[in-house]
Amino acid sequence: MRRILLALAAAVLLTACNQGGQEQGTGAAAAAPNDADVTFTQNMIPHHQQAIEMAELVDAHTKQPELRSLADRITASQGQEITLMQGWLQTWGKPATPAGMDHGAMQMPGMMSEADMRQLGLSKDEDFDFAFLDMMTAHHQGAIEMATTELRDGSLPEVKQLAQQIIDAQQAEIDQFTQWNKDWTTTNR
């Protein structure tokens, strides 16, 4: 399974590098990441991991089929992106975390505290639904902020492509959350 995912990641990298009309095996594929590329990748992994942790709470805490479907999509898509980013870090010879730091000590935009996560895990039904929407909106806004920084400061096309993909997907989900919040407020509150 891991080999398949690495092969998929390599294919995505080659495709992204080849979009500029360069011949395969030259150009951007051999380029080294800059600090922004590495920082974005190192930080987005735990950011995605927390989104997956939140999504894993959904089945046991909601009756909303829409949230269950969303949780499945978050788990699948962000899990694939984590695998891709871990592969990049390995290829670049960079650690999963910046030297001297662990992700628990890092403050990233949109990350929930342990107390927030504990409270979410204790809520049920409508209370969970609204708390989840609020927390995941803040979490996604943080990811968009991080991805926007990568677009501005990063150097590798494939990393910038992932950043744009994150912005597009998570903004669409935020828009959906806003609609659900309106719909569910009128029917549940």
CNS distance restraints for C-alpha pairs under 8 A (distance, minus, plus):
assign (resid   1 and name CA) (resid   5 and name CA) 6.33 0.50 0.50
assign (resid   2 and name CA) (resid   6 and name CA) 6.12 0.50 0.50
assign (resid   3 and name CA) (resid   7 and name CA) 6.00 0.50 0.50
assign (resid   4 and name CA) (resid   8 and name CA) 6.09 0.50 0.50
assign (resid   5 and name CA) (resid   9 and name CA) 6.07 0.50 0.50
assign (resid   5 and name CA) (resid  83 and name CA) 7.19 0.50 0.50
assign (resid   5 and name CA) (resid  84 and name CA) 7.61 0.50 0.50
assign (resid   6 and name CA) (resid  10 and name CA) 6.08 0.50 0.50
assign (resid   6 and name CA) (resid  83 and name CA) 7.89 0.50 0.50
assign (resid   6 and name CA) (resid  84 and name CA) 7.31 0.50 0.50
assign (resid   6 and name CA) (resid  87 and name CA) 6.71 0.50 0.50
assign (resid   7 and name CA) (resid  11 and name CA) 6.17 0.50 0.50
assign (resid   8 and name CA) (resid  12 and name CA) 6.22 0.50 0.50
assign (resid   9 and name CA) (resid  13 and name CA) 6.15 0.50 0.50
assign (resid   9 and name CA) (resid  84 and name CA) 5.50 0.50 0.50
assign (resid   9 and name CA) (resid  87 and name CA) 7.32 0.50 0.50
assign (resid  10 and name CA) (resid  14 and name CA) 6.11 0.50 0.50
assign (resid  11 and name CA) (resid  15 and name CA) 6.05 0.50 0.50
assign (resid  12 and name CA) (resid  16 and name CA) 6.05 0.50 0.50
assign (resid  12 and name CA) (resid 158 and name CA) 7.87 0.50 0.50
assign (resid  13 and name CA) (resid  17 and name CA) 6.01 0.50 0.50
assign (resid  13 and name CA) (resid  29 and name CA) 7.25 0.50 0.50
assign (resid  13 and name CA) (resid 158 and name CA) 6.02 0.50 0.50
assign (resid  14 and name CA) (resid  18 and name CA) 5.91 0.50 0.50
assign (resid  14 and name CA) (resid  24 and name CA) 7.21 0.50 0.50
assign (resid  14 and name CA) (resid  29 and name CA) 6.79 0.50 0.50
assign (resid  15 and name CA) (resid  19 and name CA) 6.30 0.50 0.50
assign (resid  16 and name CA) (resid 157 and name CA) 6.59 0.50 0.50
assign (resid  16 and name CA) (resid 158 and name CA) 5.32 0.50 0.50
assign (resid  16 and name CA) (resid 161 and name CA) 7.68 0.50 0.50
assign (resid  17 and name CA) (resid  22 and name CA) 7.63 0.50 0.50
assign (resid  17 and name CA) (resid  24 and name CA) 7.94 0.50 0.50
assign (resid  17 and name CA) (resid  27 and name CA) 7.45 0.50 0.50
assign (resid  17 and name CA) (resid  28 and name CA) 5.46 0.50 0.50
assign (resid  17 and name CA) (resid  29 and name CA) 5.72 0.50 0.50
assign (resid  17 and name CA) (resid 157 and name CA) 6.77 0.50 0.50
assign (resid  17 and name CA) (resid 158 and name CA) 6.77 0.50 0.50
assign (resid  18 and name CA) (resid  22 and name CA) 5.44 0.50 0.50
assign (resid  18 and name CA) (resid  23 and name CA) 6.63 0.50 0.50
assign (resid  18 and name CA) (resid  24 and name CA) 6.15 0.50 0.50
assign (resid  22 and name CA) (resid  26 and name CA) 6.84 0.50 0.50
assign (resid  22 and name CA) (resid  27 and name CA) 6.65 0.50 0.50
assign (resid  23 and name CA) (resid  27 and name CA) 7.80 0.50 0.50
assign (resid  25 and name CA) (resid  29 and name CA) 6.68 0.50 0.50
assign (resid  25 and name CA) (resid  30 and name CA) 7.78 0.50 0.50
assign (resid  26 and name CA) (resid  30 and name CA) 6.65 0.50 0.50
assign (resid  27 and name CA) (resid  31 and name CA) 6.86 0.50 0.50
assign (resid  28 and name CA) (resid 156 and name CA) 7.13 0.50 0.50
assign (resid  28 and name CA) (resid 157 and name CA) 7.61 0.50 0.50
assign (resid  31 and name CA) (resid 156 and name CA) 7.41 0.50 0.50
assign (resid  32 and name CA) (resid  92 and name CA) 7.20 0.50 0.50
assign (resid  32 and name CA) (resid 156 and name CA) 7.78 0.50 0.50
assign (resid  33 and name CA) (resid  37 and name CA) 5.58 0.50 0.50
assign (resid  33 and name CA) (resid  38 and name CA) 6.47 0.50 0.50
assign (resid  33 and name CA) (resid  92 and name CA) 7.44 0.50 0.50
assign (resid  33 and name CA) (resid 154 and name CA) 7.84 0.50 0.50
assign (resid  33 and name CA) (resid 155 and name CA) 6.45 0.50 0.50
assign (resid  33 and name CA) (resid 156 and name CA) 6.06 0.50 0.50
assign (resid  34 and name CA) (resid  38 and name CA) 6.53 0.50 0.50
assign (resid  34 and name CA) (resid 154 and name CA) 6.50 0.50 0.50
assign (resid  34 and name CA) (resid 155 and name CA) 6.09 0.50 0.50
assign (resid  34 and name CA) (resid 156 and name CA) 7.77 0.50 0.50
assign (resid  35 and name CA) (resid  39 and name CA) 6.00 0.50 0.50
assign (resid  35 and name CA) (resid 154 and name CA) 7.62 0.50 0.50
assign (resid  36 and name CA) (resid  40 and name CA) 5.92 0.50 0.50
assign (resid  36 and name CA) (resid 149 and name CA) 7.91 0.50 0.50
assign (resid  36 and name CA) (resid 150 and name CA) 6.08 0.50 0.50
assign (resid  36 and name CA) (resid 153 and name CA) 5.82 0.50 0.50
assign (resid  36 and name CA) (resid 154 and name CA) 4.96 0.50 0.50
assign (resid  36 and name CA) (resid 155 and name CA) 7.66 0.50 0.50
assign (resid  37 and name CA) (resid  41 and name CA) 6.17 0.50 0.50
assign (resid  37 and name CA) (resid 150 and name CA) 6.50 0.50 0.50
assign (resid  37 and name CA) (resid 153 and name CA) 7.90 0.50 0.50
assign (resid  37 and name CA) (resid 154 and name CA) 5.05 0.50 0.50
assign (resid  37 and name CA) (resid 155 and name CA) 6.69 0.50 0.50
assign (resid  37 and name CA) (resid 156 and name CA) 6.95 0.50 0.50
assign (resid  37 and name CA) (resid 159 and name CA) 6.56 0.50 0.50
assign (resid  38 and name CA) (resid  42 and name CA) 6.00 0.50 0.50
assign (resid  38 and name CA) (resid  89 and name CA) 7.39 0.50 0.50
assign (resid  38 and name CA) (resid  94 and name CA) 7.62 0.50 0.50
assign (resid  39 and name CA) (resid  43 and name CA) 5.97 0.50 0.50
assign (resid  39 and name CA) (resid  98 and name CA) 7.70 0.50 0.50
assign (resid  40 and name CA) (resid  44 and name CA) 5.81 0.50 0.50
assign (resid  40 and name CA) (resid 146 and name CA) 6.76 0.50 0.50
assign (resid  40 and name CA) (resid 147 and name CA) 7.29 0.50 0.50
assign (resid  40 and name CA) (resid 150 and name CA) 6.31 0.50 0.50
assign (resid  41 and name CA) (resid  45 and name CA) 6.42 0.50 0.50
assign (resid  41 and name CA) (resid  85 and name CA) 5.91 0.50 0.50
assign (resid  41 and name CA) (resid  86 and name CA) 8.00 0.50 0.50
assign (resid  41 and name CA) (resid  89 and name CA) 7.46 0.50 0.50
assign (resid  41 and name CA) (resid 159 and name CA) 7.99 0.50 0.50
assign (resid  42 and name CA) (resid  46 and name CA) 7.67 0.50 0.50
assign (resid  42 and name CA) (resid  85 and name CA) 7.89 0.50 0.50
assign (resid  42 and name CA) (resid  89 and name CA) 7.71 0.50 0.50
assign (resid  42 and name CA) (resid  95 and name CA) 7.89 0.50 0.50
assign (resid  42 and name CA) (resid  96 and name CA) 5.65 0.50 0.50
assign (resid  42 and name CA) (resid  97 and name CA) 5.67 0.50 0.50
assign (resid  42 and name CA) (resid  98 and name CA) 7.16 0.50 0.50
assign (resid  43 and name CA) (resid  47 and name CA) 6.39 0.50 0.50
assign (resid  43 and name CA) (resid  97 and name CA) 7.64 0.50 0.50
assign (resid  43 and name CA) (resid 103 and name CA) 7.66 0.50 0.50
assign (resid  43 and name CA) (resid 108 and name CA) 7.44 0.50 0.50
assign (resid  44 and name CA) (resid  48 and name CA) 5.96 0.50 0.50
assign (resid  44 and name CA) (resid  82 and name CA) 7.94 0.50 0.50
assign (resid  44 and name CA) (resid 143 and name CA) 7.36 0.50 0.50
assign (resid  44 and name CA) (resid 146 and name CA) 7.81 0.50 0.50
assign (resid  45 and name CA) (resid  49 and name CA) 6.16 0.50 0.50
assign (resid  45 and name CA) (resid  82 and name CA) 5.46 0.50 0.50
assign (resid  45 and name CA) (resid  85 and name CA) 7.06 0.50 0.50
assign (resid  45 and name CA) (resid  86 and name CA) 7.73 0.50 0.50
assign (resid  46 and name CA) (resid  50 and name CA) 6.16 0.50 0.50
assign (resid  46 and name CA) (resid 103 and name CA) 6.80 0.50 0.50
assign (resid  47 and name CA) (resid  51 and name CA) 6.56 0.50 0.50
assign (resid  47 and name CA) (resid 108 and name CA) 7.72 0.50 0.50
assign (resid  47 and name CA) (resid 111 and name CA) 6.74 0.50 0.50
assign (resid  47 and name CA) (resid 143 and name CA) 7.33 0.50 0.50
assign (resid  48 and name CA) (resid  52 and name CA) 6.28 0.50 0.50
assign (resid  48 and name CA) (resid  78 and name CA) 5.86 0.50 0.50
assign (resid  48 and name CA) (resid  79 and name CA) 7.58 0.50 0.50
assign (resid  48 and name CA) (resid  82 and name CA) 7.03 0.50 0.50
assign (resid  49 and name CA) (resid  53 and name CA) 6.28 0.50 0.50
assign (resid  49 and name CA) (resid  78 and name CA) 7.76 0.50 0.50
assign (resid  49 and name CA) (resid  79 and name CA) 7.76 0.50 0.50
assign (resid  49 and name CA) (resid  82 and name CA) 7.84 0.50 0.50
assign (resid  50 and name CA) (resid  54 and name CA) 6.24 0.50 0.50
assign (resid  50 and name CA) (resid 111 and name CA) 7.56 0.50 0.50
assign (resid  51 and name CA) (resid  55 and name CA) 6.15 0.50 0.50
assign (resid  51 and name CA) (resid  74 and name CA) 7.36 0.50 0.50
assign (resid  51 and name CA) (resid  75 and name CA) 7.92 0.50 0.50
assign (resid  51 and name CA) (resid 136 and name CA) 7.40 0.50 0.50
assign (resid  51 and name CA) (resid 139 and name CA) 7.42 0.50 0.50
assign (resid  52 and name CA) (resid  56 and name CA) 6.07 0.50 0.50
assign (resid  52 and name CA) (resid  71 and name CA) 7.80 0.50 0.50
assign (resid  52 and name CA) (resid  74 and name CA) 6.49 0.50 0.50
assign (resid  52 and name CA) (resid  75 and name CA) 5.22 0.50 0.50
assign (resid  52 and name CA) (resid  78 and name CA) 7.28 0.50 0.50
assign (resid  52 and name CA) (resid  79 and name CA) 7.68 0.50 0.50
assign (resid  53 and name CA) (resid  57 and name CA) 6.83 0.50 0.50
assign (resid  54 and name CA) (resid  58 and name CA) 7.22 0.50 0.50
assign (resid  54 and name CA) (resid 117 and name CA) 7.54 0.50 0.50
assign (resid  54 and name CA) (resid 132 and name CA) 7.80 0.50 0.50
assign (resid  54 and name CA) (resid 136 and name CA) 7.98 0.50 0.50
assign (resid  55 and name CA) (resid  70 and name CA) 7.99 0.50 0.50
assign (resid  55 and name CA) (resid  71 and name CA) 4.59 0.50 0.50
assign (resid  55 and name CA) (resid  72 and name CA) 7.41 0.50 0.50
assign (resid  55 and name CA) (resid  74 and name CA) 6.81 0.50 0.50
assign (resid  55 and name CA) (resid  75 and name CA) 6.69 0.50 0.50
assign (resid  56 and name CA) (resid  71 and name CA) 6.91 0.50 0.50
assign (resid  56 and name CA) (resid  75 and name CA) 7.73 0.50 0.50
assign (resid  57 and name CA) (resid  61 and name CA) 6.40 0.50 0.50
assign (resid  57 and name CA) (resid 121 and name CA) 6.58 0.50 0.50
assign (resid  58 and name CA) (resid  62 and name CA) 5.87 0.50 0.50
assign (resid  58 and name CA) (resid  67 and name CA) 6.85 0.50 0.50
assign (resid  58 and name CA) (resid  68 and name CA) 6.15 0.50 0.50
assign (resid  58 and name CA) (resid  71 and name CA) 6.63 0.50 0.50
assign (resid  59 and name CA) (resid  63 and name CA) 7.92 0.50 0.50
assign (resid  59 and name CA) (resid  68 and name CA) 6.06 0.50 0.50
assign (resid  61 and name CA) (resid 121 and name CA) 7.81 0.50 0.50
assign (resid  61 and name CA) (resid 123 and name CA) 7.00 0.50 0.50
assign (resid  61 and name CA) (resid 124 and name CA) 4.75 0.50 0.50
assign (resid  61 and name CA) (resid 125 and name CA) 5.79 0.50 0.50
assign (resid  61 and name CA) (resid 128 and name CA) 6.42 0.50 0.50
assign (resid  62 and name CA) (resid  67 and name CA) 7.53 0.50 0.50
assign (resid  62 and name CA) (resid  68 and name CA) 7.87 0.50 0.50
assign (resid  62 and name CA) (resid 124 and name CA) 6.24 0.50 0.50
assign (resid  62 and name CA) (resid 125 and name CA) 4.63 0.50 0.50
assign (resid  62 and name CA) (resid 126 and name CA) 7.24 0.50 0.50
assign (resid  62 and name CA) (resid 128 and name CA) 6.64 0.50 0.50
assign (resid  62 and name CA) (resid 129 and name CA) 6.43 0.50 0.50
assign (resid  63 and name CA) (resid 125 and name CA) 6.22 0.50 0.50
assign (resid  64 and name CA) (resid  68 and name CA) 6.64 0.50 0.50
assign (resid  64 and name CA) (resid 129 and name CA) 7.79 0.50 0.50
assign (resid  65 and name CA) (resid  69 and name CA) 6.23 0.50 0.50
assign (resid  66 and name CA) (resid  70 and name CA) 6.16 0.50 0.50
assign (resid  67 and name CA) (resid  71 and name CA) 5.99 0.50 0.50
assign (resid  67 and name CA) (resid 129 and name CA) 7.88 0.50 0.50
assign (resid  68 and name CA) (resid  72 and name CA) 6.36 0.50 0.50
assign (resid  69 and name CA) (resid  73 and name CA) 6.41 0.50 0.50
assign (resid  70 and name CA) (resid  74 and name CA) 6.16 0.50 0.50
assign (resid  71 and name CA) (resid  75 and name CA) 6.09 0.50 0.50
assign (resid  72 and name CA) (resid  76 and name CA) 6.18 0.50 0.50
assign (resid  73 and name CA) (resid  77 and name CA) 5.91 0.50 0.50
assign (resid  74 and name CA) (resid  78 and name CA) 5.62 0.50 0.50
assign (resid  74 and name CA) (resid  79 and name CA) 7.76 0.50 0.50
assign (resid  75 and name CA) (resid  79 and name CA) 5.67 0.50 0.50
assign (resid  76 and name CA) (resid  80 and name CA) 6.28 0.50 0.50
assign (resid  77 and name CA) (resid  81 and name CA) 6.30 0.50 0.50
assign (resid  78 and name CA) (resid  82 and name CA) 6.07 0.50 0.50
assign (resid  79 and name CA) (resid  83 and name CA) 6.39 0.50 0.50
assign (resid  80 and name CA) (resid  84 and name CA) 6.27 0.50 0.50
assign (resid  81 and name CA) (resid  85 and name CA) 6.13 0.50 0.50
assign (resid  82 and name CA) (resid  86 and name CA) 6.03 0.50 0.50
assign (resid  83 and name CA) (resid  87 and name CA) 6.21 0.50 0.50
assign (resid  84 and name CA) (resid  88 and name CA) 6.40 0.50 0.50
assign (resid  85 and name CA) (resid  89 and name CA) 6.29 0.50 0.50
assign (resid  86 and name CA) (resid  90 and name CA) 6.21 0.50 0.50
assign (resid  86 and name CA) (resid  96 and name CA) 7.16 0.50 0.50
assign (resid  87 and name CA) (resid  91 and name CA) 6.07 0.50 0.50
assign (resid  88 and name CA) (resid  92 and name CA) 6.02 0.50 0.50
assign (resid  89 and name CA) (resid  93 and name CA) 6.01 0.50 0.50
assign (resid  89 and name CA) (resid  94 and name CA) 5.00 0.50 0.50
assign (resid  89 and name CA) (resid  95 and name CA) 6.55 0.50 0.50
assign (resid  89 and name CA) (resid  96 and name CA) 6.69 0.50 0.50
assign (resid  90 and name CA) (resid  94 and name CA) 6.09 0.50 0.50
assign (resid  90 and name CA) (resid  95 and name CA) 7.42 0.50 0.50
assign (resid  95 and name CA) (resid  99 and name CA) 7.49 0.50 0.50
assign (resid  97 and name CA) (resid 101 and name CA) 6.51 0.50 0.50
assign (resid  97 and name CA) (resid 102 and name CA) 6.11 0.50 0.50
assign (resid  97 and name CA) (resid 103 and name CA) 6.71 0.50 0.50
assign (resid  98 and name CA) (resid 102 and name CA) 7.40 0.50 0.50
assign (resid 101 and name CA) (resid 105 and name CA) 6.79 0.50 0.50
assign (resid 101 and name CA) (resid 106 and name CA) 7.30 0.50 0.50
assign (resid 102 and name CA) (resid 106 and name CA) 6.78 0.50 0.50
assign (resid 107 and name CA) (resid 111 and name CA) 7.30 0.50 0.50
assign (resid 108 and name CA) (resid 142 and name CA) 7.33 0.50 0.50
assign (resid 109 and name CA) (resid 139 and name CA) 7.34 0.50 0.50
assign (resid 109 and name CA) (resid 141 and name CA) 7.70 0.50 0.50
assign (resid 109 and name CA) (resid 142 and name CA) 4.18 0.50 0.50
assign (resid 109 and name CA) (resid 143 and name CA) 6.90 0.50 0.50
assign (resid 109 and name CA) (resid 145 and name CA) 7.17 0.50 0.50
assign (resid 109 and name CA) (resid 146 and name CA) 7.29 0.50 0.50
assign (resid 110 and name CA) (resid 138 and name CA) 5.18 0.50 0.50
assign (resid 110 and name CA) (resid 139 and name CA) 3.99 0.50 0.50
assign (resid 110 and name CA) (resid 140 and name CA) 6.76 0.50 0.50
assign (resid 110 and name CA) (resid 141 and name CA) 6.38 0.50 0.50
assign (resid 110 and name CA) (resid 142 and name CA) 4.04 0.50 0.50
assign (resid 110 and name CA) (resid 143 and name CA) 6.87 0.50 0.50
assign (resid 111 and name CA) (resid 138 and name CA) 7.99 0.50 0.50
assign (resid 111 and name CA) (resid 139 and name CA) 5.84 0.50 0.50
assign (resid 111 and name CA) (resid 142 and name CA) 7.27 0.50 0.50
assign (resid 112 and name CA) (resid 116 and name CA) 5.76 0.50 0.50
assign (resid 112 and name CA) (resid 117 and name CA) 6.44 0.50 0.50
assign (resid 112 and name CA) (resid 135 and name CA) 7.54 0.50 0.50
assign (resid 112 and name CA) (resid 139 and name CA) 7.36 0.50 0.50
assign (resid 113 and name CA) (resid 117 and name CA) 6.33 0.50 0.50
assign (resid 114 and name CA) (resid 118 and name CA) 6.06 0.50 0.50
assign (resid 115 and name CA) (resid 119 and name CA) 6.10 0.50 0.50
assign (resid 116 and name CA) (resid 120 and name CA) 6.17 0.50 0.50
assign (resid 117 and name CA) (resid 121 and name CA) 6.20 0.50 0.50
assign (resid 118 and name CA) (resid 122 and name CA) 6.40 0.50 0.50
assign (resid 119 and name CA) (resid 123 and name CA) 6.47 0.50 0.50
assign (resid 120 and name CA) (resid 128 and name CA) 6.46 0.50 0.50
assign (resid 120 and name CA) (resid 131 and name CA) 6.71 0.50 0.50
assign (resid 120 and name CA) (resid 132 and name CA) 7.04 0.50 0.50
assign (resid 123 and name CA) (resid 127 and name CA) 5.88 0.50 0.50
assign (resid 123 and name CA) (resid 128 and name CA) 4.86 0.50 0.50
assign (resid 124 and name CA) (resid 128 and name CA) 4.66 0.50 0.50
assign (resid 124 and name CA) (resid 129 and name CA) 7.57 0.50 0.50
assign (resid 125 and name CA) (resid 129 and name CA) 6.14 0.50 0.50
assign (resid 126 and name CA) (resid 130 and name CA) 6.22 0.50 0.50
assign (resid 126 and name CA) (resid 188 and name CA) 7.25 0.50 0.50
assign (resid 127 and name CA) (resid 131 and name CA) 6.12 0.50 0.50
assign (resid 128 and name CA) (resid 132 and name CA) 5.76 0.50 0.50
assign (resid 129 and name CA) (resid 133 and name CA) 6.21 0.50 0.50
assign (resid 130 and name CA) (resid 134 and name CA) 6.17 0.50 0.50
assign (resid 130 and name CA) (resid 181 and name CA) 6.98 0.50 0.50
assign (resid 131 and name CA) (resid 135 and name CA) 5.99 0.50 0.50
assign (resid 132 and name CA) (resid 136 and name CA) 5.79 0.50 0.50
assign (resid 133 and name CA) (resid 137 and name CA) 5.94 0.50 0.50
assign (resid 133 and name CA) (resid 177 and name CA) 5.90 0.50 0.50
assign (resid 133 and name CA) (resid 181 and name CA) 7.36 0.50 0.50
assign (resid 134 and name CA) (resid 138 and name CA) 6.40 0.50 0.50
assign (resid 135 and name CA) (resid 139 and name CA) 6.07 0.50 0.50
assign (resid 136 and name CA) (resid 140 and name CA) 5.92 0.50 0.50
assign (resid 137 and name CA) (resid 141 and name CA) 6.10 0.50 0.50
assign (resid 137 and name CA) (resid 174 and name CA) 5.64 0.50 0.50
assign (resid 137 and name CA) (resid 177 and name CA) 7.21 0.50 0.50
assign (resid 138 and name CA) (resid 142 and name CA) 6.28 0.50 0.50
assign (resid 139 and name CA) (resid 143 and name CA) 6.46 0.50 0.50
assign (resid 140 and name CA) (resid 144 and name CA) 6.15 0.50 0.50
assign (resid 140 and name CA) (resid 170 and name CA) 5.73 0.50 0.50
assign (resid 140 and name CA) (resid 171 and name CA) 7.45 0.50 0.50
assign (resid 140 and name CA) (resid 174 and name CA) 7.20 0.50 0.50
assign (resid 141 and name CA) (resid 145 and name CA) 6.21 0.50 0.50
assign (resid 141 and name CA) (resid 170 and name CA) 7.81 0.50 0.50
assign (resid 141 and name CA) (resid 171 and name CA) 7.83 0.50 0.50
assign (resid 142 and name CA) (resid 146 and name CA) 6.29 0.50 0.50
assign (resid 143 and name CA) (resid 147 and name CA) 6.06 0.50 0.50
assign (resid 143 and name CA) (resid 166 and name CA) 7.45 0.50 0.50
assign (resid 143 and name CA) (resid 167 and name CA) 7.53 0.50 0.50
assign (resid 143 and name CA) (resid 170 and name CA) 7.92 0.50 0.50
assign (resid 144 and name CA) (resid 148 and name CA) 5.96 0.50 0.50
assign (resid 144 and name CA) (resid 166 and name CA) 6.90 0.50 0.50
assign (resid 144 and name CA) (resid 167 and name CA) 5.09 0.50 0.50
assign (resid 144 and name CA) (resid 170 and name CA) 7.21 0.50 0.50
assign (resid 144 and name CA) (resid 171 and name CA) 7.67 0.50 0.50
assign (resid 145 and name CA) (resid 149 and name CA) 6.39 0.50 0.50
assign (resid 146 and name CA) (resid 150 and name CA) 6.48 0.50 0.50
assign (resid 147 and name CA) (resid 151 and name CA) 6.30 0.50 0.50
assign (resid 147 and name CA) (resid 160 and name CA) 7.95 0.50 0.50
assign (resid 147 and name CA) (resid 163 and name CA) 4.64 0.50 0.50
assign (resid 147 and name CA) (resid 164 and name CA) 6.86 0.50 0.50
assign (resid 147 and name CA) (resid 166 and name CA) 6.93 0.50 0.50
assign (resid 147 and name CA) (resid 167 and name CA) 6.53 0.50 0.50
assign (resid 148 and name CA) (resid 152 and name CA) 6.32 0.50 0.50
assign (resid 148 and name CA) (resid 163 and name CA) 7.12 0.50 0.50
assign (resid 148 and name CA) (resid 164 and name CA) 7.81 0.50 0.50
assign (resid 148 and name CA) (resid 167 and name CA) 7.60 0.50 0.50
assign (resid 149 and name CA) (resid 153 and name CA) 5.92 0.50 0.50
assign (resid 149 and name CA) (resid 154 and name CA) 7.64 0.50 0.50
assign (resid 150 and name CA) (resid 154 and name CA) 4.75 0.50 0.50
assign (resid 150 and name CA) (resid 159 and name CA) 7.82 0.50 0.50
assign (resid 150 and name CA) (resid 160 and name CA) 6.35 0.50 0.50
assign (resid 150 and name CA) (resid 163 and name CA) 6.60 0.50 0.50
assign (resid 151 and name CA) (resid 160 and name CA) 5.40 0.50 0.50
assign (resid 151 and name CA) (resid 163 and name CA) 6.65 0.50 0.50
assign (resid 151 and name CA) (resid 164 and name CA) 7.37 0.50 0.50
assign (resid 154 and name CA) (resid 159 and name CA) 7.52 0.50 0.50
assign (resid 154 and name CA) (resid 160 and name CA) 6.67 0.50 0.50
assign (resid 155 and name CA) (resid 159 and name CA) 7.88 0.50 0.50
assign (resid 155 and name CA) (resid 160 and name CA) 7.50 0.50 0.50
assign (resid 156 and name CA) (resid 160 and name CA) 6.32 0.50 0.50
assign (resid 157 and name CA) (resid 161 and name CA) 5.95 0.50 0.50
assign (resid 158 and name CA) (resid 162 and name CA) 6.34 0.50 0.50
assign (resid 159 and name CA) (resid 163 and name CA) 6.22 0.50 0.50
assign (resid 160 and name CA) (resid 164 and name CA) 6.21 0.50 0.50
assign (resid 161 and name CA) (resid 165 and name CA) 6.20 0.50 0.50
assign (resid 162 and name CA) (resid 166 and name CA) 6.16 0.50 0.50
assign (resid 163 and name CA) (resid 167 and name CA) 6.29 0.50 0.50
assign (resid 164 and name CA) (resid 168 and name CA) 6.15 0.50 0.50
assign (resid 165 and name CA) (resid 169 and name CA) 6.07 0.50 0.50
assign (resid 166 and name CA) (resid 170 and name CA) 5.83 0.50 0.50
assign (resid 167 and name CA) (resid 171 and name CA) 5.87 0.50 0.50
assign (resid 168 and name CA) (resid 172 and name CA) 6.23 0.50 0.50
assign (resid 169 and name CA) (resid 173 and name CA) 6.37 0.50 0.50
assign (resid 170 and name CA) (resid 174 and name CA) 6.13 0.50 0.50
assign (resid 171 and name CA) (resid 175 and name CA) 6.20 0.50 0.50
assign (resid 172 and name CA) (resid 176 and name CA) 6.32 0.50 0.50
assign (resid 173 and name CA) (resid 177 and name CA) 6.11 0.50 0.50
assign (resid 174 and name CA) (resid 178 and name CA) 6.25 0.50 0.50
assign (resid 175 and name CA) (resid 179 and name CA) 6.49 0.50 0.50
assign (resid 176 and name CA) (resid 180 and name CA) 6.18 0.50 0.50
assign (resid 177 and name CA) (resid 181 and name CA) 5.94 0.50 0.50
assign (resid 178 and name CA) (resid 182 and name CA) 6.37 0.50 0.50
assign (resid 179 and name CA) (resid 183 and name CA) 6.13 0.50 0.50
assign (resid 180 and name CA) (resid 184 and name CA) 5.75 0.50 0.50
assign (resid 181 and name CA) (resid 185 and name CA) 5.84 0.50 0.50
assign (resid 182 and name CA) (resid 186 and name CA) 6.53 0.50 0.50
assign (resid 183 and name CA) (resid 187 and name CA) 6.59 0.50 0.50
assign (resid 184 and name CA) (resid 188 and name CA) 5.49 0.50 0.50
assign (resid 184 and name CA) (resid 189 and name CA) 7.46 0.50 0.50
assign (resid 185 and name CA) (resid 189 and name CA) 5.10 0.50 0.50
